[in-house]
Amino acid sequence: MSTIRLVLDTRRKLKDNKFNLSIRVCHKGSVQYLPIPNARFTETQYNQVFVRELKDEQSINWRELANKFKTKCDRVYSEMSVYNPKRFRELVYSKDKELPKTLLLKDLFDYYIENYEGITLKTRHHFRLSINKLESFQTGLTVQDITSEFLRHFDLEQQKAGLSRSTIDGIFRNLRRVINYFMLEKKLIPRTFEYPFGRGGYSIKSFFGRKLVMRNDEIQKVVDFKDFKDDKEMEYARDIWLFLYRANGINFADLLRMRWDSMQGGYLIFFRRKTQSTRKNNIKPITVPITDKLRELIDKVGVKDSPFILGLLEEGFAENTYENLSHKIRSNINEKLLEISKKLNLSVPLKLKTARDCYATTLKRAGVSKDNIGEMLGHSNSIVTEHYLASLDIEKTYDINRHIL
């Protein structure tokens, strides 16, 4: 439980017997004070303005200023996926950049990347790659240059250059998000602008790439694998893959952040990091039944003296710390998983991300319904699950073509 409230910080007396008017933030035992700029009062003045609430113009103005600052603190706190005191202070005291004076696409992207609340470092990186690709295609792009004809031409040329379908679609989704932001939220783009997406314009593709998934006997080989030869890192990598596989095919990003208090009764209950930052509606928790096999893995890889199950993060970690650590750990684990792939001669390279595909495929092969699989995976609707499972059907092509003479 956390509290954010307005206080007179009497810990340190300033000139003229005054103290800083501050916001006091208490979060799980940690406390920090954020002074409101240029707001200093004696105890008597504080009581008159904020306790007795005098109705003179100056007192009202002070209360408005203090409430505005507290509201910003509340908003910043609510948008932080993980509370970090240093980052919280930076965000509270940061000032929004002035809105771009032109409709240059690069300026709009830069503003969005720096000012949109809740945007993760990984998402910032994706948006920067998108604007860099657009700018390299045509320097000095403005919003008015973004027409349905431009998008079709860009699409065609990028395909010729070897860019994947998913990458092109990702660029267009980021572009659409920025245009919507400055049309609907900041209202900087004039109403006369002809919207290039949707009906009558360019439609962004819904692309789901084909996935190759291990056979059930190959998955069993990974489960039974014991030839680690005292390589603890290899054994740990296999155990983490099994953890993901047996825990509804969750992503490593969620396991890395998973806390012990996610264990409720006989279940792991948590929200996917991906949906918390990308989905506004229909956000549902993932519920993972803790089977005997999963409990064995939790006991084996869990670190009891840490608030996090894997014990690889510290309380109050910064987002950039998380991203850097996650990248390093994933790289090390995938390297060891590749060694296991070679030892077992698997048809598909063993990687952290394949645990999710293997989980879904195992259920599908066992006859579990599409709706139940989607529920366990945390998909927002059955359409997502349908596309996801459709991409796993490639192995059926052998069964179909075996009839060919």
Residue, then its C-alpha position, 0 to 999 in steps of 0.5 A: m500500500s502506498t500513500i501520497r499526501l501534502v505535508l510541511d516538511t519540518r525535518r529541516k528548518l529554512k530561513d525565517n522559520k520556514f519549511n518546504l511544502s512537500i509531497r510525502v510518498c510512502h511506498k512499502g516502507s520507503v519514504q521520500y519527500l518532493p518539495i513543491p518549487n518555491a513553496r515555503f511556509t512557517e507552521t502558522q502559515y501552513n495551518q492557515v492556508f492548508v488546515r483552516e483553509l482561509k478563503d483569501e485569494q493568495s491562500i486559494n492560489w497556494r492550494e491550487l498550486a499544491n493540488k496541481f503538484k500532488t495530482k502530477c505525483d499521483r498520475v506519475y505514480s499510477e503510470m509506473s509499472v514498477y515504483n522507482p524513487k529516483r525515476f519517480r522524482e525525475l518524472v515529477y520534476s520533468k517539464d513537458k517539452e513545448l509542442p512542435k511548431t511544425l508538422l515535421l514527422k521527426d519532430l512529432f515522433d521525438y515529442y511522442i517518444e519523450n513525453y508519452e507517459g508509460i512508454t517503455l524503453k523497448t517501445r521507445h527504441h521501436f519508435r526510433l527505428s520506425i522514424n529512422k526508416l521513414e526518414s531514410f526513405q524520404t528526408g524531411l517528411t511532414v504529416q501532409d506527406i503521409t498519404s495512402e499513396f505514400l504508404r503503398h509506395f513505401d510498402l512496395e519499396q521496402q519489400k523490394a529492399g528485403l524488409s519483412r512483412s512484420t517489420i513494415d507493418g510495425i513501422f506503419r502501426n507506430l506511424r498511425r499511433v503518432i498521427n492519432y496522438f497529435m490528431l486526437e489528444k494534442k489536436l495539433i494536426p488540422r482537421t483538413f488533414e486527410y487521414p491515410f489509414g482505414r476505410g478508403g485508405y491504406s489498411i495495415k496488414s494482419f501478419f502472422g508468420r509461420k512457426l515451426v514447432m518441435r514434435n511432442d517426442e522432441i519436447q519430451k527429450v528436452v524434459d528428460f535431458k540430463d547430460f549437463k556434465d556439471d554445466k550449471e548454466m546449461e541446467y539452469a537454462r533448461d529449467i527456465w525453458l521448462f518453467l515457461y513451458r509449464a507456466n502457460g507458455i509465459n514470456f521470459a519478461d513476465l517470469l523475470r519480474m514475477r514476485w513471490d506474492s504472485m503465488q496465491g493458493g495453488y496458482l500463479i496470478f499476474f498480469r502480462r507486461k505486454t498487455q499492461s503497456t499496450r492494451k487499454n481494455n480487457i486486461k485480464p490476469i493470467t492464472v497458472p495452476i501450480t502443478d507438482k512439476l511446476r512446483e518442483l521447478i519453482d523450488k529449484v530455481g526460486v530464490k527465497d530471500s528475494p521478493f522476485i522468484l528468480g531473484l535477479l532483480e532488486e526492489g525498485f529497479a529502473e526500467n533501463t536496468y530491467e531492459n539491460l539485465s533482461h537482454k543479457i540474461r536472455s542471451n546467456i540462456n539462449e546460448k546454452l539452449l542452443e547447445i542443448s538443441k545440438k546435443l538432442n539434434l532438435s528439428v527446431p532450435l531451442k530458444l526461450k520464445t519457443a516455450r510459448d509455441c510448444y505450450a500452445t501446440t501441445l494443448k492443440r495436439a491434445g484436442v484442447s479447444k481454441d477458446n481454452i488455449g486462448e484463455m490460458l495464453g492471455h489472448s484478448n480475443s479468439i481471433v488472436t488465438e485463431h491466427y496464432l494457432a493457424s501459424l502452427d499448422i505447418e506440420k500438417t502439410y506433411d500429412i496432407n501431401r503424403h497422399i501425393l504419388 
